[in-house]
């Protein structure tokens, strides 16, 4: 008699609860921020798998000449490297880049002033005053945010491409 069949429902709920606590470290202000949980949920599940299955300690396979599936060991080594790269990107590089963007945004906000002027009944006109340095910081912020968005998209696509190899 296999008892794991009967404990599946309990284990599934426990795993969901575990993931819930892991996701609680990200603040969300409203439903318009759905773009953040889409990225973070996938990477948190991947990190959970990476940490629990000991992928960091896994060694590369030695290439054998008499392999029944030619190229399989190279492929598995490549996928292992990609998993390690994605884990490092999410746990270290992503946070570093986010801090850089936040710092740049704070610096830009110190060099530009924004306010609203009454325009008509219950309508306001957005006014802004910026220095030359503030405009430079805004362009820099905009290009860095675009680069960061492209990095995030590339990482998410890479993770989706290797999803079928995670069980190996």
Residue pairs with C-beta under 8 A, 6 or more apart in sequence:
18 48
19 44
19 45
19 48
22 44
22 48
23 37
23 40
23 41
23 44
26 36
26 37
26 40
28 36
28 37
39 152
39 156
42 156
42 159
43 86
43 90
43 155
43 156
43 159
46 86
46 87
46 90
46 159
46 166
47 87
47 90
47 91
49 55
49 166
50 56
50 83
50 87
55 80
55 83
55 84
55 87
56 84
56 87
58 80
60 77
60 80
61 73
61 76
61 77
62 73
63 73
63 74
64 73
67 73
76 165
76 168
79 162
79 165
79 168
82 158
82 162
83 162
83 166
86 155
86 158
86 159
86 162
89 151
89 155
90 155
94 152
94 155
97 148
97 151
98 148
100 144
101 141
101 144
101 145
101 148
104 137
104 140
104 141
104 144
105 141
107 137
108 134
108 137
108 138
108 141
111 130
111 131
111 133
111 134
111 137
112 128
112 129
112 130
112 131
112 134
112 137
112 138
113 128
113 129
113 130
114 126
114 127
114 128
114 129
115 127
115 128
116 124
116 125
116 126
116 127
117 124
117 125
117 127
118 124
118 125
119 125
130 138
